[in-house]
């Protein structure tokens, strides 16, 4: 529990504009254990390294609380709302009309 960083394993538009050193608020010790690495977007170290961000096509999930994570978390929420999934690419993009 507490504040910790996410180490991105791949680029995703929902993290656009979020500094790599940003910290996020983690409240509990539950985390996903994906079978393969293809859905892992980010990991966090807290005694062990665990998956803290997952994504595939139009699915995006975080283990931390973005609404309690200050400006970086609010940026993630804003980007999620503006995220346009593109069937031709893995991640899509953030709508430039709404930034």
HELIX and SHEET records of a PDB file:
HELIX    1   1 UNK A   13  UNK A   15  5                                   3    
HELIX    2   2 UNK A   37  UNK A   39  5                                   3    
HELIX    3   3 UNK A   66  UNK A   68  5                                   3    
HELIX    4   4 UNK A   70  UNK A   82  1                                  13    
SHEET    1   A 2 UNK A   2  UNK A   5  0                                        
SHEET    2   A 2 UNK A  23  UNK A  26 -1                                        
SHEET    1   B 4 UNK A   7  UNK A   8  0                                        
SHEET    2   B 4 UNK A  40  UNK A  45 -1                                        
SHEET    3   B 4 UNK A  49  UNK A  56 -1                                        
SHEET    4   B 4 UNK A  59  UNK A  62 -1                                        
SHEET    1   C 2 UNK A  83  UNK A  84  0                                        
SHEET    2   C 2 UNK A  93  UNK A  94 -1                                        
END                                                                             
